[in-house]
Amino acid sequence: MPLRNKIRSHRHTDESSSQSRSTTLAPDRPWGAARLALTAFFAVDGFLFAAWVVRIPDIRSQVSASHSALGLALLCLSIGAVLTMPVVGRLCLRYGSRPVTVGSLALLGLAVPLPAHAHSVLSLGAVLLLFGAGYGGANVAMNSAAVDLVAQLRRPVMPSFHAGYSLGGLVGAGFGGLLADRLTTAWALALGGLLGLAVTVGAGIVLLRSPAAPMVAPERDGAGAAGGGSGSGSGEGGVAMGPAENSTVRPTGAPVRLLVLTLGFTALCTAYGEGAIADWTTLHLTDDVHASAGTAAAGYAAYAFAMTSGRVGGTWLSIRLGQNRLMLLGGLTAAAGMLVAALAPAVPLAIGGFILVGLGLANLFPLAIARAGAAGGPQGVALASTLGYGGMLIGPVVIGFLADAAGLPLALTTVAVAATTAALLPFAVGRRG
């Protein structure tokens, strides 16, 4: 009898241990339903934005805008995004990131067709305010949900979400190029918006029904130094960091707000480059390098493909190289590529430069936002994203006025300066750790 009791006790202990292990390991499944659905949202966001980007030359002709006038209209898109982002950060804290993600993407899907119906710079700016509100809100909400899921998975997978964005951009640019001569701008953007709404509904049902990930709470100054907080002490060194860089996410004695501001400025420099590529690539290729509309769309698609490839490998690279080294290498690569793309006299060389820019910029923004979210929670994401999309706020205006004054190729070289700055700033973050 004592032996039988020992066997029963041993079995019970094994079962309890097995259940405990399964409970602990469940969040670590690499591709659960929530991660797939959230990746789909990132992809839809990239698809809708690319659908708009490849039609910018047509819309510019439609409203008869100069470079500087178009820059002011594009400024409205960034204003709508930047004004919305702090509000969405608070909504995420109150209602959760996932419902806000679904609502923001629905607004973006509804706003995408509107620029095709603008017939003046003023009306284009007005509809781009709404477009920007949906785009900015989606980016804060999606990144906040991704930060929570990264903490739950205990793997530095943030680049994979942004790879979904780049893949969506690649698909959107590819279809936009193929349909450039077959569909009017109004039909192309309307179909893109309908597809975006359909995916939003399907992925939204999956995301909202999936078990919620615990929200990453903002850190207090110096909090986390003892190893507390989500993901600290894990085998991969924290929420979204490689093993050698956990201290850069959990600062010891450094003000968290200053840390988030530094990461936000890194995102600003990166977004300046991404915004310049999105807004001006097709115009540069058609006006300055004399490419056809289809080839110009293919150039943006090549950039999007390069960025997708860089982000697919971003998790692996951030673990192997460390995030500071990866961001340094990426920023310098983007700077070199932008100089080639801006100054090359031939289409193949210019497109090759844009490919280097895509590879270089790929992981700068997602890693900066992930680190800001790990330190500051949804409000950290909102603050860093607001600063980041401030790069898109000033980018269209700076590029537009410089293009009118000195030509678009020279204006685009400012992206190389911004990329170099973004490459160096993470080391300032590292020294704060």
Phi, psi and omega in degrees: 000313178301322180295317179298320178296323179294320180296315178299317180297320180295317178297317180298319179296318179297318181295318179296319179296319179296317179297320179296319179296318181294323178293320181291321186274344183304317180293343184273003176302127188299318186229075174280177183299320182295318181293319178297315181295318180293323176297322177298322178295317176300319181296318178297319178301313178294321180298313182293321179293319179293323178301324177286317186300314185290349178257005180301316179302320179295318182289325176299316178295324181297322182261000178055055185257142169283175178301313183291323178294320177295322177300320178293322177295316179295332176301325180297324177300314180291324177298315178300321180292312185292323178292330183279328190301312179298324179295317180294325175302318178290323178297323178296321178295324185277316188250350184099148185289328188291312177298324180292326176300313181297314180296320181293319179292326176296318178297319180296317178299324179287331185275337185304318182289345191294321181302333180293345182253010176271138182234015173208161179299322181296313180291327176296316177300322181295315181288332178288336172299315179292317176304313181296324178298314178294319182292314180294317178298318179298319183292320177293313183295314180297317181292325176295315177297323180292320178300317178297318181289324176299318178296321180292319181285336183058039176222142181282071188259009181305319179302332182292327176294317180288337171296324175299319177300313181293323177296318176299320177296322178297314180295317180297317179291321180297312178294324178297320178293318180294326185262005186302322182262001185249331181238144173291162179301319181298314180292319182298314181288326177295315179295322177298317178296319178297318178296319178298318179294322180296316179292323179300318179295311182296310180291329180295320177299315180295314184295317183287335178274346180284149177303133184290141174278144178300136180290136175284118183278147176299142178277145169278163178303123179081352179290152182090351180293335179271006177096008178280179179091166186289125173090347181291140182081001179285168184297341181248019168075045173105185188301308186221025188242159172283168188297333183273358190233023180299327182293339179286339176271322182252084186291148178256108176078357180268140180297127183298322181298320178294322176298314180294322178298319179296316177294324177295324178290326172300315178296324179300311181298321179292316181293330174302315178292315180296320179294321178297317179296315183296317188276332192238353182301308184295324179291320179297316182291324181280317187276320187261326182255357173062042174274158175286168180298319179294320179293323178297318176297322177295327177296316176294323178296322178296318176300314180296322178295319179296318179294320177300313181299317179297324182281329176301321178270005186296320179298312181298316182293322181293329176285318184286317185265336192089146189289324179296316179294320179297319180290324176296309180299318181295315181297318180291323176297317179297321180298314179297316181297323181292323177298319178295312183297322184284326190253352182293138181273351185241148182301312182300320179294318180297316179295321175300321176297319178296327176297317178296321178299316179299315178297320184288317182282348193313311190253359183295307183293310182298323180290321178296317180291320179299317181291322176295321178292323178295328180275324189238004180067201181303325179289328173295319176298316182297317181294312180294322179292321178298314176296318181300312180284352166299331174298321175287336178292313183273336184303306181302321181291312181299310181297316182298312182289322176295323179296319178292328184276319188229000181102146183296321179303314179294321179300322182290340178293343176295338176296325178296321177295316180296319180294322177296319177298316179297329179291327186269332185299323180302335178288331172294321176298317181298321181291337178286340187289000000 
